[in-house]
Every structure is written in C-alpha cells, then in structure tokens.
Amino acid sequence: MAKAAKAKTLYTCSECGGQSPKWTGQCAACGAWNTLVESVEQAASAHRFQALAKSSPVRKLAEIEASDVPRFTTGVGEFDRVLGGGLVPGGVVLIGGDPGIGKSTLLLQSLAEIARERPALYVSGEESGAQIALRAQRLGLIGEASAVGDLGLLAEIQLEKIQATIDEQRPEVAVIDSIQTIYSEALTSAPGSVAQVRECAAQLTRIAKQTGTSIIMVGHVTKEGSLAGPRVLEHIVDTVLYFEGDTHSSFRLVRAFKNRFGAVNELGVFAMTEKGLRGVANPSALFLSQHEQSVPGSCVLVTQEGSRPLLVEVQALVDTAHVPNPRRLAVGLEQNRLALLLAVLHRHAGIACFDQDVFLNAVGGVKITEPAADLAVLLAIHSSMRNKPLPKGLITFGEVGLAGEIRPSPRGQDRLKEAAKLGFSMALIPKANAPKQAIDGLKVIAVDRIEEAIDRVRDLE
C-alpha cells in the first residue's frame, strides 16, 4: 500500500499574512516579533478565486463619468456620520472593539431600522437565535412599531451555507457576527486561524461586490486593541471602524480609521442605556467636567474629530516627586509627546518640572492624537504648578514646536465658532488662526510663542 503524503507545515504571520517554511522569532515580511503561527499548507483549488467584478476594456480616465456613490441610511444618525453618510451598496465594513462594548447591540439596532424599508440578514456565529431574540426584546425592538420581526436571522458558521443563503434571500444588508467564527470547507484549518479569516473575508467581499449586498463584519480585537487576524483583513474591506471607551462607562465612541467612501477619523458618540445605544446630540458636554468654580490644572481644548469640533477638558496634576525618577503619565494623550512638551516648557518659558511628577488626563475617556492639544497641555501644567486656575471661559488650541513657536491648527474658524456656541468668552490661539472677522461673544487672543502665551494668561488672572 502506498503511504499517504505527509501534510506540509507552514508558519503564517498573524500581522501581515506572510508565510515561512520554518518558525523564526521575527517575520521576514513585516518584521513583527512572535507572530508566526503553525498551520497546514492548503492544496490549491481552481474554483476558489474569482474576480470581484466583470472585466472591462481599458478606457481613458477623462471618458469615465464621475458620480457620487449612492448611499442609504442605517437609521442611527451617529453611525451614519462615522460611515460617511450611510451604507454603500456592495460595500464591506469591518467593525472591531473589546468584548461587551456594544458592537452586536449597535448592529442589531441598525438592522431593525433598515428592515423597515429593505431586506436585511443577521448571521450569528457566536449566539443562538433565542439569545438574539432575547436581546431584541430587552432593547424594545420587538413590537408593532418596529420591523425587527421581518429581519432575517441565520445562526451558521459555514461560509458556503452563508453564501447560499445570501444568494437565495438577496438581502441589501448582511451582518456577519463575527468573522473569526466563520470557516470554509475549502480549508482544513480551524475557524479563527489566519488562513480561515483571510479566505472567508475575501469570499464575503467577493459576494458583496457581485451581488450589491452591503456586508458588515464584526472582528475580535487583541489585548493591544487592534483587530485580530492578519493585517490584510483591513486592506480587503472598504471601511474599518473601532469601538472605543471603557466598558465600565456609559459612553461609547465609534471611530473610522479607513473609509473608501468617506472621511477618516470621523467620530460617533453614543450613550449606553437600558434600551441600547443612543446617539449624543452634544458630545462636547461629555468631555467637560462640571466644576462649580474654576480649578487649577484644568484647560479646555477645542479638538477636531473628522468634520466635528469637540470641546475636551485636559487636566494636569503636578506634584513634588519623592523618587529619583519623576513619573510622567498621560491618559488619552501621547506619553512621548508629554516629555517633549515639558522640555520645550523648560527651555523657552523657564518653567522646570525635572523634580515634579506630571500626570495628564483627557476627561471622558476620549483619545486625542492631534498636535493641536499641545498648548492646552502646557497651560494646564503651568496652572497646576502655580496652583492657580486659568481664567474662566477660556479655550485654546495650537501646536507647539521645539523652537517654542505656536503653529496653526486646521479648521480654526470652525473650532472658534463651536466654542462661542457653547458659551466660552475667551480664546487663546495661534496668530495664524486669528479670524479676519470678529466672532460674537468671543474675545480672541492670538500669540506666536509659548512664553508669550503664558504671559498673556498671567495678565488675565
């Protein structure tokens, strides 16, 4: 009897999907450490790979008519904002977040609204139909006023059966919860493996492009907070959304990191209630502490999240260090940026913190990545060191350079209008952002260096 051929072992990188015939500590393709996972080499199959769309002849770019991408709303305003105005037929959305943060809740609410006007399908690979029905009942989605009863539900993890159901039902929107639980019979590896996740995502994308069904895939995240599975998963889909926020808090943030049909870095703000997630009309109120009187170490920043200006309170606490190495801790802001700004504050403003512990926090759990927060951080630190509050009604924004200059921030006019609308009376901003016309109720103080900004604040006290 002939011996059966021994299965060949490959090692696949969980970050980039690169393959290696033997295990090494570092992936040769992307340089990531300890990301190679053992798997069995899959036999090639001629029917697995198909084109996403019909081939077309080469055309001149000038001959192609440019048109806006058609969209339809999900019925959840904040979700539509993050998506860039709604779902696109044939678009593929990947949404990730920590367990229990509200991904399934948001998608079930959205499908309940979509099902009022168009066919929709919810594919669950993690929960039974009874569990989803119980959640819908808890959220108040089952009743005469809702069309969630017409929502199609399929508890299945086999890709081929899901594909057959989509071909038969022809839904306009389908949710896959989650991509890590789906497996294809064309592969022998277990669900959740690098090969299965990549293959199933590619096949679902092909289904979406060929049938025009909008597919939303839920993805698990690693302990670092990034989407689990190969990095190519994010390249396959059209839109990548992340849930942010603490599970112990009642507020959730949904941020777009990639969007082929809209702007990136758009932010949707939700409040978790007994009836599910509700959009927040005035998110700036979430990130501003309600102090009865001004307190030291607090400064209000106007940050820009996509097309939306947000007012966020930045708090600093400076205290005498009791250890040889003072602590530098930043929550919601970049830690390395804090060390850089403290050096600028010492060199150009003569304010030393080398013997002080410095703690920084962005109120409300929001994460600020733009450099326009630099000026607010330095003013909050200076206020805490002197134990004197900043002038009441003051807002600020601006990037601080290593030479001590204050650089302009984009969309400064929109930031100032948002601050005036919320009742702030003074704005300390970069000189290049000074408005040409006065803004009602807002006194604008324009500066171009950090030492000048600190002197102006002292004069206003």
URSUL-V762940 format. One line per field, one symbol per residue. phi: phi as a letter, one per 30 degrees, with the letter a starting at -180 (. if undefined). burial: I if it has 9 or more other C-alpha atoms within 8 Angstrom, else O. Layout:
phi=???
burial=???
//
This chain:
phi=.dddddddcbccddccidcbdbdbdbdddcidchcdcdacdcddbdcdcbddaddbddbdddddddbdddbbdcicedddeddjkkdceidbccbblddidkddddddddddddddcbdbbcccccbddddddddddddidclddccdddddbbcabddddddddddddhddbbccbbddcdbcddccddejdeddddddddddddddddciddccccbdcdddjcddjdddedddddbbcbdbjdddcdcbccbccaadcadcidbccbcdbdcjdbdcdbdeddccdcddbdbdicbcccccciccdbcbdccbbcbddcbecddbbbcibddddddddddddddcciccbdcbdbcbbcdjidcccddddeddddddddddddhbddedicbaakdcdddjdccdcdhddddddddddcjdcbbcbdddcdddcdceibccccbbbdddddddddddd
burial=OOOOOOOOIIIIIIIIIIOOOOOOOIIOOOOOOOIIOIIIOOOOOOOOOOOIOOOOOOOOOOOOOOOOOOIOIIOIOIIIIIIIIIIIIIIIIIIIIIOOIOIOIIIIIIIIIIIIOOIIIIIIIOOIIOOIOOIIIIIOIIOOOIIIOOIOIIIIIIIOOIIOIIOOOIIIIIIIIIIIIIIIOOIOIOIIIIOIIIIIIIOIIIIIIIIIIIIIIIIIIOOOOOIIIIIIIOOIIIIIIIIIIIOOOOIIIIIIIIIOIOIIIIIIIIIIOOOIIOIIOOIIOOIIOOOOOIIIIIIIIIIIIIOOIIIIIIIIIIOOIOOOOIIIOIIIIIIOOIIIIIOIIIOIIOOOIOOIIIIIIIIOOIOIOOOIIIIIIIIIIIIIIOOIIIIOOIIIIIIIIOOIIIIIIOOIOOIIIIIIOOOIIIIIIIIOIIOOOOIOOIOIOIIIIIIIIIOOIOOOO
//
